[in-house]
Amino acid sequence: MPKTLLRKGWTFEEFSVGDTFVTAGRTVTEADIVAFAGLSGDFTQLHTNVEAAREGIPGERIAHGLLGLSIASGLLAQLGFTEGTILAFRELTWKFRQPIFIGDTIRATATVTGTRLVPRLGGGLVKLDVAVTNQAGASVQRGTWTLLIASRPAQDA
């Protein structure tokens, strides 16, 4: 069931398998692609050259796959549930399923699929199944993220 009222900074103990978090949408713009190309140094023609992209598949410029992933990360961070409690982004398995076009509005849905306490690291691992969808509901990216989340302080346990 989606969590709609999120409190900032969940500790490891507050996550349960099945918890689902749904972000707001965000429209991907040409400015996003240009800024990402400059930041990353990836000026691949498919992203930055209208004429070259027109001749290829899918026939127009698309967002960098890693830009889509980065936006998804930011959208989930905006929900605040890991604010101040995330210790590390530990692992990522990711599929780029369909292109993200200029003007697409994407959102992310994250569902907790596993938790494992790791006391020596000060918290536990939270495994999330993350799906990025566009305005039509099509899955454009999908994968698994593993986050290290701080445990509740001892006095609160």
KOLVEXMI-814612 format. One record per atom (N, C-alpha, C, O): residue number from 1; chain; atom name; x, y, z. Coordinates in Angstrom, 3 decimals. Layout:
<atoms>
NUM, A, CA, X, Y, Z
...
</atoms>
This chain:
<atoms>
1, A, N, 0.851, -1.187, 0.000
1, A, CA, 0.000, 0.000, 0.000
1, A, C, 0.891, 1.242, 0.000
1, A, O, 1.826, 1.326, 0.796
2, A, N, 0.616, 2.202, -0.874
2, A, CA, 1.469, 3.395, -0.920
2, A, C, 1.443, 4.184, 0.386
2, A, O, 0.399, 4.355, 1.015
3, A, N, 2.616, 4.655, 0.767
3, A, CA, 2.747, 5.534, 1.926
3, A, C, 2.522, 6.948, 1.415
3, A, O, 3.270, 7.415, 0.556
4, A, N, 1.523, 7.629, 1.914
4, A, CA, 1.237, 8.965, 1.407
4, A, C, 1.716, 10.064, 2.350
4, A, O, 2.162, 11.113, 1.885
5, A, N, 1.638, 9.855, 3.632
5, A, CA, 2.104, 10.847, 4.594
5, A, C, 3.420, 10.364, 5.163
5, A, O, 3.456, 9.526, 6.065
6, A, N, 4.494, 10.900, 4.628
6, A, CA, 5.807, 10.434, 5.042
6, A, C, 6.418, 11.367, 6.061
6, A, O, 6.379, 12.590, 5.921
7, A, N, 6.974, 10.774, 7.071
7, A, CA, 7.744, 11.506, 8.062
7, A, C, 9.190, 11.443, 7.620
7, A, O, 9.636, 10.418, 7.103
8, A, N, 9.913, 12.502, 7.812
8, A, CA, 11.313, 12.534, 7.381
8, A, C, 12.173, 11.628, 8.255
8, A, O, 11.943, 11.493, 9.456
9, A, N, 13.160, 11.017, 7.627
9, A, CA, 14.183, 10.270, 8.336
9, A, C, 13.745, 8.986, 9.006
9, A, O, 13.886, 8.846, 10.221
10, A, N, 13.222, 8.055, 8.250
10, A, CA, 12.871, 6.751, 8.817
10, A, C, 14.148, 6.020, 9.220
10, A, O, 15.146, 6.057, 8.501
11, A, N, 14.111, 5.365, 10.360
11, A, CA, 15.220, 4.496, 10.746
11, A, C, 14.967, 3.101, 10.177
11, A, O, 13.859, 2.784, 9.744
12, A, N, 16.010, 2.281, 10.186
12, A, CA, 15.915, 0.939, 9.618
12, A, C, 14.706, 0.172, 10.165
12, A, O, 14.001, -0.502, 9.414
13, A, N, 14.477, 0.280, 11.456
13, A, CA, 13.418, -0.505, 12.101
13, A, C, 12.013, -0.135, 11.626
13, A, O, 11.070, -0.895, 11.848
14, A, N, 11.861, 0.996, 10.989
14, A, CA, 10.541, 1.446, 10.542
14, A, C, 10.145, 0.908, 9.172
14, A, O, 8.985, 1.025, 8.777
15, A, N, 11.077, 0.330, 8.453
15, A, CA, 10.777, -0.208, 7.126
15, A, C, 10.227, -1.617, 7.242
15, A, O, 10.723, -2.424, 8.029
16, A, N, 9.199, -1.910, 6.454
16, A, CA, 8.612, -3.247, 6.395
16, A, C, 8.479, -3.677, 4.949
16, A, O, 8.210, -2.858, 4.069
17, A, N, 8.668, -4.956, 4.708
17, A, CA, 8.467, -5.494, 3.367
17, A, C, 7.044, -5.144, 2.933
17, A, O, 6.086, -5.331, 3.683
18, A, N, 6.930, -4.640, 1.728
18, A, CA, 5.636, -4.245, 1.190
18, A, C, 5.369, -2.752, 1.242
18, A, O, 4.498, -2.263, 0.524
19, A, N, 6.102, -2.010, 2.080
19, A, CA, 5.951, -0.553, 2.097
19, A, C, 6.206, -0.036, 0.686
19, A, O, 7.169, -0.440, 0.036
20, A, N, 5.349, 0.847, 0.222
20, A, CA, 5.474, 1.391, -1.127
20, A, C, 5.423, 2.903, -1.076
20, A, O, 4.581, 3.487, -0.394
21, A, N, 6.337, 3.533, -1.806
21, A, CA, 6.457, 4.981, -1.852
21, A, C, 6.310, 5.433, -3.299
21, A, O, 6.989, 4.909, -4.181
22, A, N, 5.436, 6.393, -3.551
22, A, CA, 5.177, 6.880, -4.899
22, A, C, 5.493, 8.370, -4.941
22, A, O, 5.012, 9.138, -4.107
23, A, N, 6.295, 8.770, -5.906
23, A, CA, 6.707, 10.166, -6.014
23, A, C, 5.717, 10.965, -6.869
23, A, O, 4.841, 10.408, -7.531
24, A, N, 5.887, 12.254, -6.829
24, A, CA, 5.213, 13.127, -7.784
24, A, C, 5.872, 12.937, -9.146
24, A, O, 6.927, 12.311, -9.248
25, A, N, 5.264, 13.463, -10.164
25, A, CA, 5.857, 13.409, -11.494
25, A, C, 6.796, 14.582, -11.723
25, A, O, 6.734, 15.599, -11.032
26, A, N, 7.667, 14.414, -12.707
26, A, CA, 8.583, 15.486, -13.107
26, A, C, 8.778, 15.393, -14.605
26, A, O, 9.104, 14.330, -15.134
27, A, N, 8.575, 16.515, -15.292
27, A, CA, 8.722, 16.550, -16.741
27, A, C, 10.187, 16.770, -17.107
27, A, O, 10.840, 17.680, -16.595
28, A, N, 10.687, 15.928, -17.995
28, A, CA, 12.071, 16.006, -18.464
28, A, C, 12.131, 17.031, -19.599
28, A, O, 11.372, 16.948, -20.564
29, A, N, 13.036, 17.987, -19.470
29, A, CA, 13.132, 19.074, -20.442
29, A, C, 14.428, 18.994, -21.239
29, A, O, 15.354, 18.258, -20.895
30, A, N, 14.461, 19.774, -22.311
30, A, CA, 15.698, 19.885, -23.073
30, A, C, 16.811, 20.448, -22.202
30, A, O, 17.963, 20.026, -22.305
31, A, N, 16.460, 21.409, -21.337
31, A, CA, 17.456, 21.997, -20.433
31, A, C, 18.067, 20.930, -19.522
31, A, O, 19.262, 20.983, -19.232
32, A, N, 17.263, 19.960, -19.064
32, A, CA, 17.787, 18.870, -18.236
32, A, C, 18.853, 18.089, -18.996
32, A, O, 19.911, 17.774, -18.452
33, A, N, 18.564, 17.781, -20.260
33, A, CA, 19.488, 16.989, -21.074
33, A, C, 20.782, 17.762, -21.322
33, A, O, 21.873, 17.205, -21.207
34, A, N, 20.658, 19.034, -21.658
34, A, CA, 21.841, 19.863, -21.904
34, A, C, 22.676, 19.974, -20.624
34, A, O, 23.898, 19.830, -20.667
35, A, N, 22.022, 20.227, -19.488
35, A, CA, 22.749, 20.344, -18.218
35, A, C, 23.436, 19.031, -17.863
35, A, O, 24.580, 19.036, -17.409
36, A, N, 22.748, 17.906, -18.065
36, A, CA, 23.332, 16.610, -17.732
36, A, C, 24.521, 16.309, -18.641
36, A, O, 25.536, 15.783, -18.185
37, A, N, 24.398, 16.637, -19.906
37, A, CA, 25.522, 16.430, -20.831
37, A, C, 26.733, 17.222, -20.355
37, A, O, 27.851, 16.705, -20.340
38, A, N, 26.513, 18.467, -19.971
38, A, CA, 27.625, 19.295, -19.487
38, A, C, 28.217, 18.780, -18.198
38, A, O, 29.437, 18.771, -18.033
39, A, N, 27.370, 18.351, -17.282
39, A, CA, 27.838, 17.847, -15.997
39, A, C, 28.595, 16.532, -16.144
39, A, O, 29.646, 16.341, -15.533
40, A, N, 28.054, 15.630, -16.956
40, A, CA, 28.642, 14.293, -17.088
40, A, C, 29.735, 14.219, -18.151
40, A, O, 30.585, 13.329, -18.111
41, A, N, 29.711, 15.146, -19.093
41, A, CA, 30.646, 15.082, -20.213
41, A, C, 30.166, 14.159, -21.323
41, A, O, 30.901, 13.918, -22.280
42, A, N, 28.947, 13.638, -21.213
42, A, CA, 28.387, 12.731, -22.210
42, A, C, 27.581, 13.534, -23.231
42, A, O, 26.416, 13.865, -23.007
43, A, N, 28.226, 13.837, -24.350
43, A, CA, 27.588, 14.583, -25.417
43, A, C, 27.207, 13.675, -26.585
43, A, O, 27.225, 14.104, -27.739
44, A, N, 26.865, 12.432, -26.288
44, A, CA, 26.455, 11.482, -27.320
44, A, C, 25.386, 12.110, -28.204
44, A, O, 24.452, 12.743, -27.712
45, A, N, 25.530, 11.930, -29.516
45, A, CA, 24.668, 12.571, -30.509
45, A, C, 23.179, 12.264, -30.295
45, A, O, 22.327, 13.108, -30.571
46, A, N, 22.873, 11.087, -29.816
46, A, CA, 21.482, 10.698, -29.582
46, A, C, 20.783, 11.643, -28.596
46, A, O, 19.561, 11.789, -28.613
47, A, N, 21.583, 12.275, -27.742
47, A, CA, 21.037, 13.182, -26.737
47, A, C, 21.156, 14.645, -27.145
47, A, O, 20.333, 15.469, -26.747
48, A, N, 22.173, 14.972, -27.935
48, A, CA, 22.520, 16.382, -28.125
48, A, C, 22.421, 16.893, -29.560
48, A, O, 22.565, 18.095, -29.786
49, A, N, 22.183, 16.023, -30.530
49, A, CA, 22.180, 16.443, -31.928
49, A, C, 20.849, 16.056, -32.571
49, A, O, 20.588, 14.879, -32.820
50, A, N, 20.011, 17.059, -32.835
50, A, CA, 18.679, 16.821, -33.390
50, A, C, 18.757, 16.048, -34.704
50, A, O, 18.007, 15.091, -34.898
51, A, N, 19.653, 16.447, -35.610
51, A, CA, 19.735, 15.812, -36.926
51, A, C, 20.215, 14.368, -36.826
51, A, O, 19.647, 13.481, -37.463
52, A, N, 21.244, 14.128, -36.042
52, A, CA, 21.753, 12.759, -35.884
52, A, C, 20.708, 11.864, -35.221
52, A, O, 20.531, 10.713, -35.621
53, A, N, 20.027, 12.382, -34.225
53, A, CA, 19.010, 11.590, -33.524
53, A, C, 17.832, 11.271, -34.446
53, A, O, 17.251, 10.189, -34.359
54, A, N, 17.484, 12.195, -35.315
54, A, CA, 16.365, 12.003, -36.243
54, A, C, 16.626, 10.809, -37.163
54, A, O, 15.690, 10.109, -37.551
55, A, N, 17.882, 10.577, -37.510
55, A, CA, 18.228, 9.486, -38.424
55, A, C, 18.332, 8.132, -37.720
55, A, O, 18.365, 7.092, -38.379
56, A, N, 18.383, 8.140, -36.407
56, A, CA, 18.530, 6.885, -35.670
56, A, C, 17.216, 6.398, -35.095
56, A, O, 16.139, 6.910, -35.403
57, A, N, 17.345, 5.404, -34.260
57, A, CA, 16.190, 4.879, -33.530
57, A, C, 16.262, 5.517, -32.147
57, A, O, 17.321, 5.408, -31.529
58, A, N, 15.277, 6.146, -31.621
58, A, CA, 13.860, 6.162, -32.010
58, A, C, 13.434, 7.337, -32.891
58, A, O, 12.234, 7.577, -33.028
59, A, N, 14.365, 8.073, -33.490
59, A, CA, 14.009, 9.121, -34.420
59, A, C, 13.961, 10.524, -33.848
59, A, O, 13.621, 11.472, -34.556
60, A, N, 14.292, 10.667, -32.591
60, A, CA, 14.369, 11.976, -31.956
60, A, C, 15.291, 11.880, -30.748
60, A, O, 15.621, 10.786, -30.290
61, A, N, 15.703, 13.035, -30.239
61, A, CA, 16.594, 13.025, -29.083
61, A, C, 15.892, 12.423, -27.871
61, A, O, 14.683, 12.567, -27.689
62, A, N, 16.679, 11.754, -27.060
62, A, CA, 16.164, 11.166, -25.820
62, A, C, 17.078, 11.576, -24.670
62, A, O, 18.220, 11.991, -24.871
63, A, N, 16.545, 11.449, -23.472
63, A, CA, 17.323, 11.723, -22.266
63, A, C, 18.356, 10.625, -22.060
63, A, O, 18.134, 9.475, -22.438
64, A, N, 19.470, 10.981, -21.469
64, A, CA, 20.461, 9.987, -21.059
64, A, C, 19.781, 9.011, -20.090
64, A, O, 18.981, 9.425, -19.251
65, A, N, 20.093, 7.743, -20.206
65, A, CA, 19.537, 6.777, -19.266
65, A, C, 19.890, 7.129, -17.828
65, A, O, 19.055, 7.033, -16.928
66, A, N, 21.141, 7.539, -17.624
66, A, CA, 21.559, 7.892, -16.271
66, A, C, 20.887, 9.160, -15.766
66, A, O, 20.783, 9.357, -14.556
67, A, N, 20.431, 10.019, -16.663
67, A, CA, 19.648, 11.179, -16.247
67, A, C, 18.320, 10.710, -15.666
67, A, O, 17.889, 11.203, -14.623
68, A, N, 17.671, 9.764, -16.332
68, A, CA, 16.416, 9.207, -15.805
68, A, C, 16.613, 8.598, -14.427
68, A, O, 15.809, 8.820, -13.522
69, A, N, 17.681, 7.831, -14.270
69, A, CA, 18.003, 7.229, -12.974
69, A, C, 18.248, 8.313, -11.927
69, A, O, 17.780, 8.201, -10.794
70, A, N, 18.976, 9.354, -12.302
70, A, CA, 19.272, 10.442, -11.371
70, A, C, 18.005, 11.182, -10.952
70, A, O, 17.842, 11.529, -9.783
71, A, N, 17.118, 11.419, -11.901
71, A, CA, 15.852, 12.081, -11.568
71, A, C, 15.041, 11.205, -10.626
71, A, O, 14.459, 11.703, -9.662
72, A, N, 14.996, 9.907, -10.893
72, A, CA, 14.269, 8.994, -10.005
72, A, C, 14.829, 9.048, -8.585
72, A, O, 14.075, 9.075, -7.612
73, A, N, 16.155, 9.063, -8.478
73, A, CA, 16.796, 9.155, -7.169
73, A, C, 16.388, 10.445, -6.464
73, A, O, 16.068, 10.434, -5.275
74, A, N, 16.400, 11.544, -7.191
74, A, CA, 16.008, 12.828, -6.618
74, A, C, 14.551, 12.865, -6.206
74, A, O, 14.217, 13.395, -5.146
75, A, N, 13.673, 12.303, -7.040
75, A, CA, 12.251, 12.278, -6.694
75, A, C, 12.009, 11.495, -5.410
75, A, O, 11.229, 11.916, -4.555
76, A, N, 12.683, 10.352, -5.279
76, A, CA, 12.516, 9.562, -4.049
76, A, C, 13.126, 10.294, -2.847
76, A, O, 12.571, 10.246, -1.749
77, A, N, 14.249, 10.962, -3.046
77, A, CA, 14.856, 11.723, -1.947
77, A, C, 13.917, 12.832, -1.474
77, A, O, 13.862, 13.133, -0.282
78, A, N, 13.177, 13.439, -2.406
78, A, CA, 12.256, 14.507, -2.034
78, A, C, 11.154, 14.032, -1.087
78, A, O, 10.590, 14.836, -0.345
79, A, N, 10.845, 12.741, -1.107
79, A, CA, 9.833, 12.226, -0.185
79, A, C, 10.305, 12.299, 1.263
79, A, O, 9.487, 12.358, 2.181
80, A, N, 11.622, 12.296, 1.471
80, A, CA, 12.178, 12.545, 2.802
80, A, C, 12.347, 11.348, 3.709
80, A, O, 12.887, 11.498, 4.805
81, A, N, 11.916, 10.175, 3.310
81, A, CA, 11.963, 9.044, 4.234
81, A, C, 13.379, 8.578, 4.562
81, A, O, 13.576, 7.857, 5.540
82, A, N, 14.372, 8.980, 3.756
82, A, CA, 15.763, 8.636, 4.086
82, A, C, 16.565, 9.860, 4.532
82, A, O, 17.776, 9.766, 4.733
83, A, N, 15.908, 10.991, 4.685
83, A, CA, 16.583, 12.235, 5.067
83, A, C, 17.241, 12.096, 6.442
83, A, O, 16.562, 11.909, 7.452
84, A, N, 18.560, 12.190, 6.462
84, A, CA, 19.294, 12.123, 7.728
84, A, C, 19.516, 10.724, 8.269
84, A, O, 20.198, 10.557, 9.280
85, A, N, 18.953, 9.711, 7.616
85, A, CA, 19.133, 8.339, 8.108
85, A, C, 19.839, 7.438, 7.103
85, A, O, 20.290, 6.352, 7.466
86, A, N, 19.942, 7.866, 5.849
86, A, CA, 20.655, 7.032, 4.884
86, A, C, 22.157, 7.150, 5.153
86, A, O, 22.707, 8.248, 5.236
87, A, N, 22.797, 6.005, 5.283
87, A, CA, 24.238, 5.963, 5.527
87, A, C, 25.002, 5.722, 4.234
87, A, O, 26.123, 6.203, 4.071
88, A, N, 24.392, 4.972, 3.309
88, A, CA, 25.059, 4.687, 2.040
88, A, C, 24.057, 4.109, 1.049
88, A, O, 23.117, 3.407, 1.421
89, A, N, 24.284, 4.424, -0.215
89, A, CA, 23.600, 3.754, -1.321
89, A, C, 24.537, 2.618, -1.690
89, A, O, 25.573, 2.857, -2.310
90, A, N, 24.198, 1.380, -1.323
90, A, CA, 25.144, 0.270, -1.381
90, A, C, 25.187, -0.491, -2.705
90, A, O, 26.245, -0.967, -3.116
91, A, N, 24.040, -0.606, -3.371
91, A, CA, 24.022, -1.483, -4.549
91, A, C, 22.904, -1.065, -5.489
91, A, O, 21.889, -0.506, -5.074
92, A, N, 23.120, -1.352, -6.771
92, A, CA, 22.152, -0.995, -7.791
92, A, C, 22.178, -2.042, -8.889
92, A, O, 23.244, -2.399, -9.390
93, A, N, 21.011, -2.529, -9.261
93, A, CA, 20.825, -3.345, -10.459
93, A, C, 19.759, -2.625, -11.255
93, A, O, 18.693, -2.324, -10.717
94, A, N, 20.015, -2.336, -12.534
94, A, CA, 19.126, -1.417, -13.242
94, A, C, 18.954, -1.818, -14.702
94, A, O, 19.905, -2.241, -15.359
95, A, N, 17.743, -1.681, -15.191
95, A, CA, 17.417, -1.930, -16.599
95, A, C, 16.844, -0.646, -17.199
95, A, O, 15.955, -0.013, -16.629
96, A, N, 17.377, -0.284, -18.359
96, A, CA, 16.858, 0.840, -19.125
96, A, C, 15.945, 0.235, -20.179
96, A, O, 16.420, -0.295, -21.184
97, A, N, 14.632, 0.312, -19.955
97, A, CA, 13.673, -0.449, -20.744
97, A, C, 13.157, 0.279, -21.981
97, A, O, 13.014, -0.323, -23.046
98, A, N, 12.883, 1.560, -21.842
98, A, CA, 12.377, 2.356, -22.954
98, A, C, 12.980, 3.748, -22.857
98, A, O, 13.381, 4.174, -21.774
99, A, N, 13.049, 4.462, -23.977
99, A, CA, 13.617, 5.809, -23.917
99, A, C, 12.715, 6.777, -23.162
99, A, O, 11.497, 6.610, -23.092
100, A, N, 13.357, 7.790, -22.604
100, A, CA, 12.651, 8.917, -22.006
100, A, C, 12.852, 10.083, -22.971
100, A, O, 13.982, 10.468, -23.268
101, A, N, 11.752, 10.633, -23.452
101, A, CA, 11.789, 11.703, -24.433
101, A, C, 11.666, 13.064, -23.763
101, A, O, 11.150, 13.178, -22.651
102, A, N, 12.144, 14.093, -24.452
102, A, CA, 11.914, 15.458, -23.998
102, A, C, 10.398, 15.655, -23.915
102, A, O, 9.673, 15.378, -24.870
103, A, N, 9.937, 16.131, -22.771
103, A, CA, 8.506, 16.339, -22.552
103, A, C, 7.826, 15.213, -21.802
103, A, O, 6.686, 15.376, -21.366
104, A, N, 8.490, 14.065, -21.635
104, A, CA, 7.903, 12.992, -20.831
104, A, C, 7.879, 13.398, -19.360
104, A, O, 8.795, 14.054, -18.864
105, A, N, 6.827, 13.000, -18.686
105, A, CA, 6.731, 13.203, -17.239
105, A, C, 6.917, 11.847, -16.584
105, A, O, 6.141, 10.920, -16.818
106, A, N, 7.959, 11.737, -15.758
106, A, CA, 8.259, 10.458, -15.115
106, A, C, 8.007, 10.550, -13.612
106, A, O, 8.051, 11.627, -13.018
107, A, N, 7.746, 9.410, -13.030
107, A, CA, 7.609, 9.285, -11.578
107, A, C, 8.255, 7.975, -11.167
107, A, O, 8.480, 7.094, -11.998
108, A, N, 8.549, 7.853, -9.897
108, A, CA, 9.167, 6.623, -9.384
108, A, C, 8.280, 6.008, -8.307
108, A, O, 7.652, 6.707, -7.512
109, A, N, 8.251, 4.695, -8.308
109, A, CA, 7.577, 3.929, -7.263
109, A, C, 8.605, 2.979, -6.675
109, A, O, 9.266, 2.241, -7.406
110, A, N, 8.742, 2.997, -5.353
110, A, CA, 9.705, 2.120, -4.677
110, A, C, 8.957, 1.260, -3.664
110, A, O, 8.181, 1.763, -2.851
111, A, N, 9.205, -0.042, -3.731
111, A, CA, 8.580, -0.982, -2.806
111, A, C, 9.664, -1.731, -2.060
111, A, O, 10.600, -2.248, -2.669
112, A, N, 9.544, -1.792, -0.749
112, A, CA, 10.506, -2.523, 0.077
112, A, C, 10.292, -4.010, -0.157
112, A, O, 9.195, -4.532, 0.043
113, A, N, 11.371, -4.696, -0.590
113, A, CA, 11.283, -6.136, -0.849
113, A, C, 12.106, -6.957, 0.133
113, A, O, 12.021, -8.185, 0.151
114, A, N, 12.908, -6.270, 0.955
114, A, CA, 13.695, -7.001, 1.941
114, A, C, 14.393, -6.053, 2.895
114, A, O, 14.681, -4.903, 2.563
115, A, N, 14.659, -6.562, 4.086
115, A, CA, 15.418, -5.805, 5.084
115, A, C, 16.360, -6.786, 5.792
115, A, O, 16.025, -7.953, 5.993
116, A, N, 17.542, -6.290, 6.163
116, A, CA, 18.488, -7.135, 6.894
116, A, C, 19.308, -6.251, 7.823
116, A, O, 20.022, -5.352, 7.378
117, A, N, 19.197, -6.514, 9.095
117, A, CA, 19.949, -5.774, 10.100
117, A, C, 21.436, -6.080, 9.968
117, A, O, 21.828, -7.241, 9.852
118, A, N, 22.260, -5.039, 9.987
118, A, CA, 23.718, -5.178, 9.936
118, A, C, 24.291, -4.279, 11.040
118, A, O, 24.754, -3.172, 10.762
119, A, N, 24.260, -4.756, 12.291
119, A, CA, 24.648, -3.908, 13.429
119, A, C, 26.056, -3.320, 13.316
119, A, O, 26.280, -2.191, 13.752
120, A, N, 26.997, -4.051, 12.747
120, A, CA, 28.374, -3.557, 12.664
120, A, C, 28.483, -2.318, 11.779
120, A, O, 29.461, -1.575, 11.866
121, A, N, 27.465, -2.089, 10.914
121, A, CA, 27.451, -0.913, 10.055
121, A, C, 26.547, 0.197, 10.595
121, A, O, 26.386, 1.244, 9.968
122, A, N, 25.961, -0.050, 11.768
122, A, CA, 25.145, 0.980, 12.404
122, A, C, 23.709, 1.039, 11.935
122, A, O, 23.006, 2.015, 12.199
123, A, N, 23.270, 0.013, 11.248
123, A, CA, 21.893, 0.015, 10.758
123, A, C, 21.560, -1.269, 10.047
123, A, O, 21.921, -2.358, 10.493
124, A, N, 20.870, -1.131, 8.937
124, A, CA, 20.475, -2.307, 8.185
124, A, C, 20.278, -1.984, 6.723
124, A, O, 20.164, -0.824, 6.326
125, A, N, 20.241, -3.046, 5.930
125, A, CA, 20.054, -2.910, 4.494
125, A, C, 18.565, -2.959, 4.162
125, A, O, 17.844, -3.846, 4.618
126, A, N, 18.127, -2.014, 3.380
126, A, CA, 16.753, -1.968, 2.891
126, A, C, 16.815, -2.126, 1.383
126, A, O, 17.422, -1.313, 0.687
127, A, N, 16.186, -3.174, 0.888
127, A, CA, 16.173, -3.438, -0.549
127, A, C, 14.864, -2.914, -1.121
127, A, O, 13.782, -3.227, -0.625
128, A, N, 14.982, -2.103, -2.184
128, A, CA, 13.824, -1.500, -2.824
128, A, C, 13.715, -1.956, -4.267
128, A, O, 14.709, -1.964, -4.994
129, A, N, 12.518, -2.334, -4.685
129, A, CA, 12.223, -2.529, -6.102
129, A, C, 11.742, -1.173, -6.589
129, A, O, 10.727, -0.669, -6.108
130, A, N, 12.453, -0.576, -7.533
130, A, CA, 12.136, 0.770, -8.012
130, A, C, 11.711, 0.701, -9.472
130, A, O, 12.389, 0.099, -10.304
131, A, N, 10.584, 1.324, -9.765
131, A, CA, 10.086, 1.398, -11.135
131, A, C, 9.911, 2.861, -11.504
131, A, O, 9.359, 3.648, -10.735
132, A, N, 10.388, 3.214, -12.693
132, A, CA, 10.188, 4.552, -13.236
132, A, C, 9.216, 4.410, -14.398
132, A, O, 9.442, 3.626, -15.320
133, A, N, 8.132, 5.177, -14.341
133, A, CA, 7.120, 5.122, -15.384
133, A, C, 6.935, 6.505, -15.997
133, A, O, 7.223, 7.528, -15.375
134, A, N, 6.447, 6.504, -17.235
134, A, CA, 6.168, 7.780, -17.890
134, A, C, 4.689, 8.134, -17.737
134, A, O, 3.939, 7.424, -17.066
135, A, N, 4.279, 9.231, -18.362
135, A, CA, 2.913, 9.731, -18.236
135, A, C, 1.873, 8.740, -18.752
135, A, O, 0.711, 8.812, -18.352
136, A, N, 2.257, 7.832, -19.615
136, A, CA, 1.334, 6.819, -20.137
136, A, C, 1.309, 5.569, -19.265
136, A, O, 0.565, 4.629, -19.541
137, A, N, 2.127, 5.560, -18.207
137, A, CA, 2.191, 4.395, -17.327
137, A, C, 3.164, 3.335, -17.803
137, A, O, 3.263, 2.272, -17.189
138, A, N, 3.890, 3.599, -18.889
138, A, CA, 4.858, 2.626, -19.401
138, A, C, 6.093, 2.601, -18.509
138, A, O, 6.564, 3.644, -18.056
139, A, N, 6.606, 1.414, -18.263
139, A, CA, 7.821, 1.248, -17.476
139, A, C, 9.016, 1.607, -18.349
139, A, O, 9.290, 0.931, -19.341
140, A, N, 9.740, 2.686, -17.974
140, A, CA, 10.889, 3.108, -18.773
140, A, C, 12.210, 2.657, -18.159
140, A, O, 13.192, 2.449, -18.872
141, A, N, 12.231, 2.508, -16.847
141, A, CA, 13.412, 1.999, -16.146
141, A, C, 12.936, 1.225, -14.925
141, A, O, 11.871, 1.494, -14.369
142, A, N, 13.758, 0.252, -14.522
142, A, CA, 13.355, -0.565, -13.372
142, A, C, 14.583, -1.244, -12.796
142, A, O, 15.525, -1.570, -13.518
143, A, N, 14.560, -1.454, -11.484
143, A, CA, 15.657, -2.185, -10.876
143, A, C, 15.532, -2.276, -9.380
143, A, O, 14.485, -2.009, -8.790
144, A, N, 16.644, -2.665, -8.788
144, A, CA, 16.707, -2.868, -7.345
144, A, C, 17.793, -1.985, -6.764
144, A, O, 18.913, -1.939, -7.274
145, A, N, 17.457, -1.294, -5.705
145, A, CA, 18.408, -0.471, -4.965
145, A, C, 18.545, -1.061, -3.570
145, A, O, 17.560, -1.493, -2.971
146, A, N, 19.759, -1.077, -3.060
146, A, CA, 19.989, -1.482, -1.679
146, A, C, 20.603, -0.302, -0.939
146, A, O, 21.671, 0.195, -1.299
147, A, N, 19.904, 0.133, 0.100
147, A, CA, 20.318, 1.282, 0.900
147, A, C, 20.717, 0.826, 2.293
147, A, O, 20.096, -0.074, 2.859
148, A, N, 21.753, 1.444, 2.846
148, A, CA, 22.108, 1.230, 4.244
148, A, C, 21.465, 2.361, 5.031
148, A, O, 21.775, 3.534, 4.827
149, A, N, 20.567, 1.990, 5.931
149, A, CA, 19.792, 2.956, 6.716
149, A, C, 20.167, 2.815, 8.194
149, A, O, 20.275, 1.706, 8.716
150, A, N, 20.361, 3.936, 8.843
150, A, CA, 20.741, 3.954, 10.266
150, A, C, 19.661, 3.317, 11.127
150, A, O, 18.467, 3.432, 10.849
151, A, N, 20.110, 2.644, 12.177
151, A, CA, 19.198, 2.095, 13.170
151, A, C, 18.724, 3.191, 14.113
151, A, O, 19.334, 4.254, 14.226
152, A, N, 17.640, 2.903, 14.773
152, A, CA, 17.117, 3.785, 15.807
152, A, C, 18.159, 3.906, 16.894
152, A, O, 18.791, 2.911, 17.248
153, A, N, 18.360, 5.114, 17.444
153, A, CA, 19.323, 5.258, 18.547
153, A, C, 18.963, 4.322, 19.701
153, A, O, 17.785, 4.062, 19.946
154, A, N, 19.972, 3.818, 20.409
154, A, CA, 19.774, 2.818, 21.476
154, A, C, 18.743, 3.252, 22.495
154, A, O, 17.949, 2.420, 22.933
155, A, N, 18.714, 4.514, 22.896
155, A, CA, 17.773, 4.970, 23.909
155, A, C, 16.322, 4.936, 23.410
155, A, O, 15.389, 4.945, 24.213
156, A, N, 16.136, 4.896, 22.072
156, A, CA, 14.789, 4.858, 21.507
156, A, C, 14.349, 3.427, 21.190
156, A, O, 13.183, 3.205, 20.864
157, A, N, 15.243, 2.472, 21.277
157, A, CA, 14.947, 1.103, 20.860
157, A, C, 13.973, 0.426, 21.788
157, A, O, 13.621, -0.734, 21.574
</atoms>
